[in-house]
Amino acid sequence: MTQYSRIETGKTDPSFSIIEKIANAIGVELSDLFKADEVFKEVNSYDKSLLEKLYLIDKLEAKEKQAFFSIMDALLAKKKMKDTLANAIGLAS
């Protein structure tokens, strides 16, 4: 298990040097990591309109968009499979 994974799962707390490395790796100031709760309160796409959601998605970087759409495709495929199985069970009854 990597150090990052142990931090992420709450099995250990990061040292100051690790926190600095994380901030550098994601390109933010160290103080920004401690303001994250304030920033994330402002980003709640669940309550936004479809057009606002599309605008937010469009603002993502290419790799982020690709990851977003991969997750969305997986969820939609899962839904489609569940519906297909439910229909098949309904027909078999």
C-alpha positions, 0 to 999 in steps of 0.5 A: 500500500502506498503512502498516499493510499494510507493517507487517503484511507485515513490509516495515517496522517501525512507529514508536513513534507508530504503535504507540501509535495501534494500541494506542489504536485497538484499545482496549488499553494499549501494554504489552498489545501486548508481552504478546500472545504470552502472551495468545494462548498461552492461546487455542487453540481447536483442542484444546477440546471442541465445547462449549468452542468454542461458548462462546468463539464466543458470547462474541464481539461481534456483528461478530466473530461475523458475521466468524467465521461468514462465514469458516466459511460460505466454508470449508464452501461450498468443501468442499461444492464440492470434494466435488461436483466429486470426485463428478462426476469419479468418475461421469464416470470 
